[in-house]
Amino acid sequence: MRTQTCAACGSGKTMAIIGGKPYCYGCASKVILMHNVKFLRNLKNEKLIPSQLQLPEV
């Protein structure tokens, strides 16, 4: 049986597959956070959410 390693850090404790790549908990959290921030920035640029909304720098 082949073990999977994290695509970002190489950890052997993978727990999620995102975009076809295995990630450990820490790296998966970062990937999801970056995706969500990018999504919110796009909504903000399209003026679908208030411009006063403060988004974290990622």
N, C-alpha and C positions, 0 to 999 in steps of 0.2 A: 504494500500500500504506500502510495506516494504522499508525503506530508507537504502541506502548503506553507509557504513563508510569506510574510507581509511584503507587499510590493514596494512599500516606502522605506521600512526600517529593517526588514529581514527577520523579524521576530517569528518564532515558530508557533506562536499562539494566535492564529488567525481566528476571527469570529464573524467576519462579514465579507461578502463579495460585492464590490461596487464597480460597475462598468466592466465586469468580467475579471477583475483583479482582486485577489484576497488581501485583506487588511486586518491588522490587529485592532483592538478596541481604541487605543489612543490615536492611531493614524486615521481610522475610520471616522472618529469624531471630528478630526480636523478637516477631512474631505467634505463631510456633510456640512460643517459650519461654513467653509469657504463657498460651497454651492449655494447655501441659503443666503449668505451675504450678497453674492453676485446676483441672485434672483431678486432680492429686495432692492438692490441698486438699480436694476433694470426697471422695476416697477416705479421707483422714485424718478428716474429719468423720463419715464413715460407719463409722469404726473398722475399716477394711479394711487399713490399714497402720499401723505403730506411731506412737503420738503423739509419740515422741521424735525422729522424723524432722524435721530442720531444712529448711525450704523457704525459698528466696530471696524477698525482698520485691520484687515487680514492680509 
